[in-house]
Amino acid sequence: MGFRSYATRRILNTVIVLIVTLTLQFFIFRVMPGNPIMHFVNPNLPLEARQALLQMWGLDRPLHEQFLTYLYNLFSGRLGISFISQRYVSDEILERLPNTILLMGSSTILSVAIGIGLGVSAGSHRGAKRDVATVTVGLLTQGLPVFFLGLLLLLTFAYYLPVATGGLINFPVAGTISRPPPADLLSYILDMLWHLTLPMSTLVVIGFGGYALVVRNLMIDVLTQDYILMAKAKGLEPRSIVYRHGLRSVLPPLTTMVGLTLSGIVGGAVITETIFSWHGIGRYLYEAILQSDYPVMQGAFFLLSLVTILANLAVDLMYGMLDPRIRY
């Protein structure tokens, strides 16, 4: 089987998974407890008025008609109108998406960088104190729940030692993403980075241990290969052997790991953004769940699902190019 056939099969499988995911998310949200009308309508309103609101939002229609409307909104790019804010969901997502990318991107880069550094150092000094310390710290941090560490950091640094706070920025309005005046751009950036410290630190502490342990184990295996022994016999410098020969062989499986852990990173974003009041997609989804805002839940979950599914597809295609054996 050639790469083209392999890629076609993987893409078709991805499309099927995406269709199943979109269908399930529509029905799951509607069987959840909660009535969206009760969140933004005075319960003392007459029954006729509430029925009119249900009719206006299409919630009185059969499920199959609501499903067709959901698909239309999805593929039109607008993702529907929020029950609460009465704005297009796509507009609100685009406002919050850069903040989630900033949080997820910075935490992922730091987690991978720290994990690779510690893993290479531990794997190239097997049995040394640094190896034992890396394994111990990696196992401890990897097993910590995101919500526990986030609340612990928030309690320590925002309550007992008030050196950092939650939210996105302090000005012009806390928790908003209003565009600052040009004269205050530097202060705006520094303020946002300051508020980014705690949520980013939470994700980094949770994430770097897994990368460190994987890289350590891979390095231990690679450094026992014949070509490494040949490099040592030729008298190459140990640093060159570790980084130019050993680390290069570790990078492909590490890249796969980064892609496959995106789903966990996204899940951590929902919890972390909620704890630290970060104005991103994760908190947006959490608020929508509390308010039974179906269009927002569907739009945000669609985006998170799409990221996870496409990441898995990219990993599959990359491996198909790097290793012809898995095409069969």
N, C-alpha and C positions, 0 to 999 in steps of 0.2 A: 504494500500500500504506500503510495507516494504522499508527500506532505500535503498536497492539495486535497486529496481525499480525506486525509486525517483532519485537516482544518475544517473542511465542510461538515464532517460528522460532528466535530466539537461545537461548531457554531449552531447547527441544528439542535443539538442537545441543550445548548444554552438558551435558545429561543423557547424550547419546550419548558424548561425550568422557569423562565421568566413569565410565561403565560400562566403556569400553575401558581406561581407566587402571587401574581396580580389577582387571580381569581380568589385564592384563599384569603388574601388580605381584605378584599371587599366583604366577604361573608363573615369573617372572624370579627371584624370591627362592629358588625351589626348584631351579632349575638352577644356582645359584651354588655354588661349591665350599664344602665345610664340612659337618660333621655336628653338629647341635645337641646330640645325646646326649653326645658326647665332651667337651663343655664343662662338664657338671655331673654326670657319672657317672664313677666310678673305672674306668679301662680294664681293671683286673684282675677286675672283676665277671664272674661266669659269663655265658655267652651267654643262658641262660634269663632271668636278671635283666634284661639289657639289652632282650631282646625284650618283657618285661613292661612296661618303661618306654616303649618305642615304642608298645605297645598302649594304655597309659594316656594318652599324649599324642595318640593318633590318627595317629601318623606311619607306621603300618603299613597304613593304609587306602589304597585307590586315590585317585588325584588328584582325581577328580570328587567323591568323598565328602568329601575334605578341603576342596575348593572350596565345597561346600554348607555345611560347618561354618564356614568363613571368612565366608561371606555372612551366616550366622545371627549370628555374633559381631559382625559389623560393624553390622548393622541393629538388634541388640539394645542397642547403645550401650556394651557392655562391652569390645568389641574383643579378646576372648580373654584368656587367662591367660599371663603371661610364663613361659617355660621356666626362667629363671634365678631370678627373685625369687619366682615363684609367687603373684604379685599380679595383680589385674585391670589390664590395660594402660591402660584409661581413667582409673583412679585415679592411676597414675604420671604420665600425660600431664597431668592436671589439676594435679598438684603442680609440674610443670616449666613448664607453659605461661605462667604469669605472668612468669617470669624471661625467657623468650624474647620475650614481648610488651614487657617493659621494655627489653631490649637492642635489639630491632628498632624499636620505636616511637621511642625516644630518638635512635637513629642516623639513622633516616629523617627525623625532624623537623629535626634539625640539618643533615643533608645538603641537604635542600630549602631551608632558610632560608639557609644559606651560599651554595648554588648560585644562588638567586634574587638575593641581594644582589650577588654578584660578576658575575653575568650581566647584570643591569640596568646596573650601573656600567660594565661593559666595552662593552655594546651602545650605550649613550648617549654614549660617548666613543671611537668607533671610530678606531683608529689610534694612540691615545694609549698611554702607557707602561702604564697600568693594563689596557688591552685586551690588549696583548702579553703582559703578565705573567699575566693570567687564562687566556688561550689556552694558554700554555706550561705553567703549573701544572696546568691541567685535563687536558691531553693526557698529561702525565707520571703523574699520580695515577690517571687512569682506566685506564691500561694496566698498573698494578701488580697482580700476583697477590695475592689475599687472604692466602694462606698465607705468602708472602714478607714482606709488610709486618707481619703478625701476629707472626711469629718475630723479625723485626728489632726491633719495639717491645718484645717480651718479653725479648730479649737485652739491649737497651739499658737499659730501666727496671726490670727485675726481677733482672738479673745484675750488669751493670757499675755501674748506678746504682740500687741496691735501694730504689726509692721506691714501687713498686707490685707487686702479686703477682697470681697467678692464683687461680682458685676463685671462690666466691660470697661468702662471709663468713669472718671469722676465728673467730667464736664463734656459738653454743655449740660447734659442731663444724664444722671447715673443710669446705666443699663441701656442706653440708647446708642444708636450708631449714626447720629447726626453728623454731617460733614463739618469739620472745624474750619474756622477762618484761616487763611493761609499764614497769618502771622503766628498762630498758635499750633502750627502743624507739628513742630518738633516736640512741644509739650504734650500734644495729643498722642503721638507715637510712643513717647516714653511712658505716659500714663497707662496706655493700653498694654505695653510690655510688662509694666509693673503688676497689673491685674492678671496678666497671663501666667505669672510665676507659679502660683499655687496649683491651678489646674494642670499646667504642663508638667510640673514636678510630680504630681500624682500619677499621671500616665507614664512618665519616664521611669519612676521607681517600680511601677507594676510591670513595665515592659522589658527593661533591659536585661533582667535576670534570665529570661527564656532565651534570648539571643546569645548571651554569654555562655550558657550551658551547651547550647547546640554547637556554637563555634568551637568551644573547648573540645567537645567530643570529636568533631570533624577534624580538628587539627591533630589530635592524638592519633587518629587513624591515618591521616595523610602523612605525618612525619615518620611513619614506619614503612612507607612505600619504598620500592626499589629505587626509583629515580631520585628520591631524597637521599637515600644512602649513597647513591652514586655522586650526588652533588657534594656530600660531605667528604667523600673519598677524594674528590678533585680539589679539596681545600677551599671551597667557597666560604665566605663569611657567614656565621650563623644567622645574622640579621637578614642577609640576602636570601638565605635558604628559607627562612620562616615567612618573609613577606613576599618575595618575588616568586617563589615556587609553592610554598604551602598555602598561603592565603589565597592565591589565585585559584587554586583548586577548590577552595571552600566557598567562593563567591556564588557560583550557580545555585547550589542547594539553599544558600542563605537568601538569595533573591526569591526563590520559591516560597520560603518561609514567610518573608515579608508580605508577599501577595496573599497567601492563605490566611494570615492573621489579621487581614483588614476587617473581617467581620467582627472579630473580638475588639479591635480598636474602635469600630463604630459603636458597638454596644457600650464600651467604656465611655464614649463621648456622651451618650445620653445621661448616664449617671453622673459623670464629672461636671457636665455643663449645668445639670440641675442643682448639684450641691453648691457650686460656686456662682450660680446665677449668670453663667456665660451666655451671651446673646447669640446662640447658634442653633443649628438644626436639632440637636439632641434635646435641648430645653424646649424648643418649639414643639417637638413631638410629645414630650411629657405633658406640657400644658394642654395640648389638644386632646390627649387621652383623658385627662381629668374633666374636660369640658365636653367630651363626646363630640368633638368637632370632626365629623367624618371626612370632609374634603381635605382638611389639614393632615389628619392621620394617614389618609391614603397617599397624599402627595409626598409627605416626609418619608413614609415607609417605602414608597416606590423609589425614591432617590437613594436611600440607604441600601435597599435590596439590589438596585442596579449597580451600585459601586461594588458590592460584594460579588455579584455574579460576573461582572466584567473583569474583576481582578482574577477570579478563578479561570476565566477563559484565557486571559493574557498569560497566566502561568502555564496552562496546558499548551498553548501555541508556542510559547518560548521553549518548553521542554521538547516539543516535537521537532523544533529546529536544532536544538543542541544534542539531542539523543535520538537517533533514528530508530532505536530498538523499541521505543514505546509506541510507535505508530502501528504496531501489529498486535 
